[in-house]
């Protein structure tokens, strides 16, 4: 099967976090004998390359090329806030998306759109002109973006013309239904985790330190500010607690200022993006993983929370906010602990609970491992996607 993928985010190298979950899915699809070609906007690096068996081609969407700012590490939602020049690139992006989709994907059996807003227009033209069917994967951001910019009509148009639309969680599906999208055409398939890679390792831990880990892009909806403040509260009772936040992003400066204001320079560390190998060791050398996601000021939130799956697959306890698709992963007190969003005190209480109730947390960790293997392994996820592709073609 020849599959063309249109996406606005895709990694440029093996450990590039930008759109990494899309690459991991497509890498697994390739392993099952399918041909995959990726079409993505230029992001400052290579324009044509192969990454672990997946062929990627990037297109320019604004001229002069050096002024292209819409696509890139921060993501379109954040980049578009930079000013008039970047906002004007939305229109040129849509135009060149269509042109390059028609040029590159005329010979595809099926087209798979990641983030139908803004990437679905090219697929729609391919269907109308050449009869090539397409499916969408909605991650959540495009629904919030469509509501904010009053373009829900465009999202409906693209989604309702697709053969099938996939959402990454039940919460994302619910937001689609609230926006008026056709429910009978929407299926939930989560992103997966490579349980052959992310797994428990026998590493020596520092028994004198209780190490907390969090991973994510440093933006508002990840809620790292509340975790930092919660850690300050925990330290009043347990002075051996340390926090590592892995990631980069526009809020790095603000978060470092909060760390300094709270005098946590020796307890809280922000580490720039790391390789998968390093991340695997960080998970396994930690005592607890926390994902303090929130519903941000624009109404956007966590679509699923793949890092939670990675942490659970490595056999460490997890705490996460009761928002978005996180509740598809965590059943409170069974596979992890849920916290109220934007509530540093609740974060502190749950961290203290994990420190003081290690036998109970061992049971929760075991349940989490079983849940990941049963519902979120790439084998299970790829099987669902292949069934979806086949149903569209037959």
Order of alpha helices (4+ residues) and beta strands (2+ residues): beta-alpha-beta-beta-beta-alpha-alpha-beta-alpha-beta-alpha-alpha-beta-alpha-beta-beta-alpha-beta-alpha-beta-alpha-beta-alpha-beta-beta-alpha-alpha-alpha
